[in-house]
Every structure is written in structure tokens, then in C-alpha cells.
Amino acid sequence: MAHVAAVVASTHHPFYYRASNATGEDRPPFADEWVAKIEAFRETLTRARPDVLVMVGSDHFHQMWLDNMPQFLIGKAPFYDGNFYNEEREFGLPRMFMPGHEELSGYLLREGIDAGFDLAFSNELRVDHSITCPLITLRPAADLPIVPVYTNIFAPPMPRPKRFVELGKTIRRLVEAWPSDQRVAIIGTGHLSLELGGPRQFGPHGPDPEFDRKAVGWIASADLDSALAEVSLDSLWEPGNATHGFMDFMLMMGVAGENAKADYVDSLDLFHTMEAYFTWYPNGVDA
């Protein structure tokens, strides 16, 4: 059976690539600290020695629109193009080309449907910064095959938080049952409190530091009971109009397992947002 070598969850700030590569007067004052934190975070994946990456993210209305919005989708292409024109223009992100893992994609699709999830799929999926940014931070060579799993965190009606948790638990169970000797890292990115286009978008920190504090605690300990007791589709509007991305973190808490303490936790309070980084080693750090 396959080996879950690491479970990794983080935010996916699209400005990291530009900030980390800027020089001289263009380099932000926080860039060096950010780079140091990312390099330490990257090592948590490197030491897991993965063969394939299952990557959970959310399309930012690039390829999916209101004429066809799946709740959960698995990419099953042999290769994936990454980043769209507006991401290149606004964030300076590079074009990327990533290998896919068709066998694992097909397996998760078939078994996920049989487990009760009506999963959509795409053989022509193009991925955006919810997938490419964690590759830039965690595996910049982008040399490992990926299985993208996209969730709907933007377009109501969205799945409820509990459904995200259930999908996370199912992904973990299915990967562990995959008849393969490969080492799999399951990586997902979400948001803490976040405001896009609203009055709280830009400030000295995220729009709701108290929510961020609680959320980091929930994630670090995979405290699903506390998160589910407080988080709902309605409540997630309060910390910021884009905070529904926290449900992808809840999915990853489901992958990690209930009350599983993260082996690595770090964060960085940037302008307008809190960045956060978590890694679990389900079978031990060096297994």
C-alpha cells in the first residue's frame, strides 16, 4: 500500500515569488524573513522524500465559472499548464509545466465516487496559483507528478465545512489503500481571515487577528470539534469576505486526522494577511 509521507497545509500568497526575487529598492522589508521561513518550511517536505504530490486548491474563477462550477474536482491529465495571464501580470508568477499522475488521479476519482463523493474531473485542467504557489514554495523544481484536487470556496452554494472535512478523511484513507509502494505527500492550501476588494483588504495584518489566532490553534492540533463548532458558511463571512478558503484548511485537518498535533508550525504576519505553515508526518518524521 502507498505510504503517506507527509501532510502539508499552508496559505498561498501569490506575491511571494515576486517578493523573494526582488532586489535593491524593489525588495520589500519583510522579504528576507519571509524567504527564511519558506526555506525552513520547504525542508519539511524535502525530508519526507515524496514520489508524488496530491495537491488541494481552489480555482480563482480562472477555468471554472458560474456556467459550470463543480464542488469538488480531480485533475487527471498527463501534464498541467500553470498560471494565467492575470497572475503573470499582477503577481509576476512564471508560466509552469507540471507532470501529472494519471494512475493515482484515476484511482482517487473511481474510489472517491464509490465512497459517496460525486467528483467532477478534467483531462484538460489548467492550474492557478492555489497549486503553483505551494509548488514554488515547497518544490520549486516542480519535478514530481501531481494530482490536483479543486474545491469550490467561492461560488455559493458551497459545500458545508463538514463536507470538506469528510473529503479530507476520505482522501487520506484512499491514498493509504492505493496499491502502490510510492511515497505520497498530501498538500493543501487555504486562507485565514482574508478580505478581497472590501474595506479591510489592506492593513497592518489580516482583517480579523482573533480569528487567525484561533484558526492557527485549530489547525496545529487538528481540533476539528472546535473548528466545526464555530465555523459555518454564514460565520465565515465575518472575518473577511474571502475567508471561506479556510474550509480547505479544514479539509487538510481531516487529512491529518482528528486531534493530530502538527510536527511543524510557523506563521508570519504580513500586511493584510497572516501566513501560516503546517506539516504532519503520519508515520514519523523519518519513516
C-alpha positions as a printed Julia matrix, in Angstrom:
287×3 Matrix{Float64}:
   0.0    0.0     0.0
   1.07   3.59   -0.54
   2.87   5.49    2.21
   1.58   8.93    3.31
   4.96  10.51    3.86
   3.71  13.98    4.8
   0.58  16.07    5.16
   1.26  19.74    4.46
  -1.03  22.74    4.79
  -0.3   26.43    4.18
  -1.58  29.7     2.86
  -0.75  30.5    -0.79
   0.29  34.12   -1.09
   0.79  34.95   -4.79
   3.23  37.79   -4.05
   5.89  35.51   -2.55
   7.58  34.77   -5.87
   7.98  38.46   -6.73
   8.99  39.48   -3.21
  11.58  36.72   -2.87
  13.2   37.56   -6.22
  13.15  41.36   -5.89
  16.42  43.22   -5.39
  17.54  46.67   -4.31
  14.85  49.23   -3.62
  12.2   46.88   -5.04
  12.79  44.29   -2.31
  10.16  44.55    0.45
  11.48  44.97    4.01
   9.86  41.71    5.07
  11.26  39.64    2.17
  14.31  38.2     3.93
  12.3   36.95    6.91
   9.67  35.52    4.56
  12.29  33.69    2.49
  13.9   32.23    5.62
  10.55  30.91    6.83
   9.72  29.42    3.43
  13.1   27.7     3.17
  12.6   26.1     6.59
   9.07  25.06    5.6
  10.35  23.61    2.32
  12.71  21.34    4.2
   9.74  19.67    5.9
   8.62  18.34    2.51
  12.12  17.54    1.28
  12.84  15.32    4.27
   9.64  13.34    3.57
  11.12  12.15    0.23
   7.81  12.12   -1.67
   7.34  10.45   -5.05
   4.0   12.09   -5.89
   2.04  15.1    -4.63
  -1.74  15.2    -4.12
  -2.47  18.94   -4.14
  -5.66  20.54   -2.84
  -6.51  24.04   -4.05
  -9.28  26.21   -5.44
  -9.65  27.75   -8.86
  -9.92  31.55   -8.62
 -12.52  31.82  -11.41
  -9.81  31.18  -14.0
 -11.05  27.97  -15.57
 -14.31  27.43  -13.69
 -17.14  29.91  -13.86
 -20.8   30.14  -12.96
 -21.83  28.29  -16.1
 -20.18  25.11  -14.74
 -18.96  25.14  -11.13
 -18.07  21.74   -9.66
 -17.99  21.42   -5.89
 -15.01  19.04   -5.94
 -12.91  18.17   -8.99
  -9.91  15.92   -9.66
  -7.49  16.64  -12.46
  -6.49  13.52  -14.38
  -4.26  14.87  -17.12
  -0.76  13.68  -18.03
   0.56  17.26  -17.75
  -0.66  20.59  -16.37
  -0.01  24.13  -17.5
   0.22  26.57  -14.64
  -0.69  30.2   -14.07
  -2.86  32.53  -16.1
  -2.12  35.85  -17.74
  -3.52  37.97  -14.93
  -1.35  36.06  -12.43
   1.72  36.77  -14.53
   0.75  40.44  -14.86
  -0.31  41.15  -11.28
   1.92  38.85   -9.26
   4.87  38.22  -11.58
   4.25  34.47  -11.47
   6.04  32.37  -14.1
   4.45  30.02  -16.56
   4.83  26.48  -15.24
   4.54  22.99  -16.7
   3.98  20.08  -14.33
   3.73  16.31  -14.82
   0.53  14.62  -13.73
   0.0   11.18  -12.2
  -2.85   9.68  -14.21
  -2.92   6.4   -12.31
  -3.41   7.98   -8.89
  -5.86  10.52  -10.31
  -7.97   7.78  -11.83
  -7.84   5.73   -8.65
  -8.94   8.64   -6.43
 -11.71   9.51   -8.86
 -13.15   5.98   -9.04
 -12.78   5.21   -5.35
 -13.94   8.68   -4.3
 -17.14   8.28   -6.28
 -17.7    4.86   -4.71
 -17.13   6.46   -1.29
 -20.05   8.8    -1.85
 -18.49  11.91   -3.42
 -19.87  12.9    -6.83
 -16.49  14.11   -8.04
 -16.06  16.01  -11.27
 -12.91  15.51  -13.31
 -10.94  17.22  -16.06
  -8.47  15.81  -18.54
  -7.62  19.36  -19.65
  -7.25  21.16  -16.34
  -5.01  24.21  -16.16
  -3.99  25.14  -12.62
  -3.64  28.53  -11.0
  -1.71  29.91   -8.03
  -3.52  27.78   -5.44
  -1.48  24.89   -6.89
   1.56  26.66   -8.33
   2.35  28.8    -5.27
   2.8   25.82   -2.93
   4.99  24.24   -5.59
   7.07  27.43   -5.77
   7.49  27.44   -2.0
   7.76  23.71   -1.32
   9.11  22.12   -4.51
  10.34  24.87   -6.86
  11.77  22.35   -9.32
   8.15  21.2    -9.93
   9.62  17.83  -10.9
   7.22  15.49   -9.1
   3.93  14.29  -10.62
   0.87  15.95   -9.12
  -2.8   15.12   -8.64
  -4.78  18.39   -8.37
  -7.94  18.34   -6.25
 -10.01  21.5    -6.67
 -12.69  22.66   -4.24
 -15.37  25.33   -4.51
 -14.74  28.03   -1.89
 -16.01  30.98   -3.93
 -19.38  30.37   -5.57
 -22.47  29.73   -3.42
 -23.94  27.27   -2.83
 -20.71  25.85   -1.44
 -20.29  22.55    0.39
 -20.5   22.95    4.15
 -17.33  22.8     6.28
 -18.15  19.28    7.48
 -18.16  18.06    3.88
 -14.66  19.41    3.38
 -13.54  17.53    6.48
 -15.18  14.34    5.22
 -13.41  14.65    1.88
 -10.08  15.13    3.65
 -10.59  11.97    5.68
 -11.57  10.09    2.52
  -8.52  11.26    0.59
  -6.24  10.08    3.41
  -7.96   6.69    3.58
  -7.89   6.18   -0.17
  -4.24   7.17   -0.55
  -3.26   4.75    2.21
  -5.21   2.0     0.42
  -3.71   2.74   -3.01
  -1.95  -0.45   -4.17
   1.45   1.14   -4.73
   4.77   1.4    -2.95
   5.08   5.13   -3.66
   5.5    7.82   -1.04
   2.7   10.38   -1.25
   2.64  13.87    0.2
  -0.81  15.43    0.51
  -0.57  19.21    0.27
  -3.37  21.73    0.62
  -3.55  25.5     0.77
  -6.25  27.75    2.16
  -6.86  31.14    3.74
  -7.07  32.54    7.21
  -9.05  35.78    7.56
  -8.98  37.47    4.18
 -10.72  40.4     2.52
 -10.67  40.94   -1.25
 -11.94  44.22   -2.65
 -13.51  45.25    0.64
 -12.66  47.97    3.18
 -10.47  45.62    5.24
  -8.32  44.37    2.35
  -5.18  46.35    3.18
  -3.99  46.93    6.71
  -1.14  46.08    9.07
  -2.4   42.49    9.43
  -5.27  40.25    8.42
  -8.79  41.63    8.83
  -9.55  39.5    11.92
  -6.48  38.69   14.08
  -8.63  36.93   16.68
 -10.0   34.51   14.09
  -6.45  33.96   12.8
  -5.21  33.15   16.31
  -7.97  30.6    16.88
  -7.61  29.13   13.38
  -3.87  28.54   13.74
  -4.57  26.73   17.02
  -7.28  24.59   15.45
  -5.09  23.64   12.5
  -1.93  22.96   14.54
  -3.81  20.42   16.67
  -6.34  19.28   14.03
  -9.03  20.27   16.53
 -11.97  19.53   14.29
 -14.54  19.6    17.07
 -13.72  23.2    18.0
 -13.48  24.34   14.39
 -16.78  22.72   13.4
 -18.48  24.15   16.47
 -17.61  27.72   15.43
 -17.25  27.66   11.66
 -20.2   27.73    9.27
 -20.87  29.06    5.8
 -22.52  32.08    7.4
 -19.89  32.75   10.06
 -17.01  32.7     7.57
 -18.21  36.0     6.05
 -17.43  37.8     9.31
 -13.59  37.53    9.41
 -13.39  38.73    5.78
 -15.26  38.22    2.54
 -12.78  35.61    1.23
 -12.32  33.63    4.45
 -14.24  30.65    3.06
 -10.83  29.46    1.88
 -10.4   28.31    5.47
 -12.51  25.3     4.51
  -9.54  23.98    2.54
  -7.57  24.1     5.8
 -10.42  22.14    7.4
 -10.11  19.58    4.61
  -6.42  19.24    5.44
  -7.24  18.84    9.14
  -9.38  15.92    8.03
  -6.4   14.51    6.14
  -4.14  14.93    9.18
  -6.57  13.12   11.46
  -8.58  14.31   14.43
  -6.5   15.94   17.18
  -3.24  15.15   15.38
  -0.66  17.68   16.55
   1.37  19.12   13.7
   5.07  18.3    13.71
   5.89  21.73   12.3
   4.06  25.04   12.78
   5.12  28.51   11.71
   3.49  31.78   10.75
   4.26  35.28    9.52
   2.08  38.35    9.98
   2.24  40.27    6.72
   0.41  43.33    5.58
  -3.3   42.42    5.09
  -2.88  38.72    5.86
  -1.47  36.11    8.21
   0.67  33.46    6.53
   0.73  30.04    8.19
   2.59  26.78    7.58
   1.95  23.29    8.97
   3.41  19.81    8.4
   2.43  16.43    9.83
   4.36  13.16    9.46
   1.68  10.49    9.99
   4.21   7.66   10.21
   7.03   9.52   11.94
   9.37  12.21   10.73
  11.92   9.84    9.18
   9.62   6.99    8.17
